[in-house]
Every structure is written in structure tokens, then in C-alpha cells.
Amino acid sequence: QVQLVESGGGSVQVGGSLRLSCVASGSVERLRDMGWFRQAPGKEREMVALVSPGGGYNLGNSVRGRFSISRDDAKNTIYLQMNSLRHEDTAMYYCWTALSGRDNWGQGTQVTVSS
């Protein structure tokens, strides 16, 4: 099993920046792809960014050019740098990884973007 704990969410104005962190514990030696998903009220959960053990990444269309993802395996941590935030980025952000074919999710951290 792996446990994921997110931090770094909060309230920010349009155009601002935030950096989210997700620390993994437990079976971290088996971690593979990790990433961030988000869910706004009344909407489906969507992929924001994924990062592989080698550092390769994939970003969702709506955040490409504004967000970046990185990982520090020595700290069992991934990061989501969010720049040029927009109202539509307001959501609960969840850290994710898959282990032994099962999805693992963190509790989420709220990001609110306001004028």
C-alpha cells in the first residue's frame, strides 16, 4: 500500500501561482507513474498532469503552458507548479498513483482562484 498526502493548496488571485506537493509513504520502492487530478463541483475528475519515474510527463490540454510537474524520488515527492491561474482552475486537487493495478489517491487539497 502507499499513502499520499497533498499540501500547498489555498486561495490565490487570477494570474497568481501556487505549488502543490504530494508526499508518498509506504511501498514507495514500487512507485511508477504519479500525477495530479482535479475535480470541480459538478464536474468529472480530470487529469491535470502525470510524471513517470524517468521524468517524462504529460499535461492536460487545459493546463499546458501554465502548469508543470516534477518529482523528487529521493524525497518520494511530486510537485505541481501552477502559474497564470484562472477561475476555471478552482477545484480539489488529488495526488494519484497506481500500485499493483490499483489506484491510490490522496485526500486532496483545495485550490480556489478568485478575482
MOGIPE-V201252 format. One record per backbone hydrogen bond with DSSP energy under -1.0 kcal/mol. NH is the residue of the N-H (numbers start at 1). CO is the residue of the C=O. E is the energy in kcal/mol with one decimal. If there is no record, write none. Layout:
nh = [NH,NH]
co = [CO,CO]
e = [E,E]
This chain:
nh = [3,5,7,10,12,14,15,16,18,20,21,22,23,24,25,27,28,30,31,34,35,36,37,38,39,43,46,48,49,50,51,52,55,58,60,63,64,66,67,68,70,72,75,77,78,79,80,81,82,83,85,89,90,91,92,93,94,96,97,99,102,104,106,109,111,112,114]
co = [25,23,21,110,112,114,85,13,82,80,7,78,5,76,3,1,26,27,28,51,96,49,94,46,92,40,38,36,36,58,34,56,52,50,48,60,60,63,63,81,79,77,72,72,22,70,20,68,18,66,16,86,87,111,39,109,37,35,104,102,99,97,95,93,91,10,12]
e = [-3.0,-2.0,-2.1,-1.0,-2.6,-2.1,-3.1,-2.4,-2.1,-2.6,-2.7,-2.1,-2.5,-3.2,-2.2,-2.9,-2.3,-1.3,-1.5,-2.4,-2.1,-3.0,-2.7,-2.4,-2.2,-2.3,-2.8,-2.8,-1.8,-2.6,-3.1,-3.2,-2.0,-2.2,-3.1,-1.4,-1.2,-2.4,-2.4,-2.2,-1.7,-3.3,-1.3,-2.0,-2.1,-2.8,-2.3,-2.7,-3.2,-1.6,-2.2,-1.9,-2.1,-1.9,-2.4,-2.8,-3.2,-2.4,-1.7,-2.8,-1.8,-3.0,-1.9,-2.1,-2.7,-2.7,-2.3]
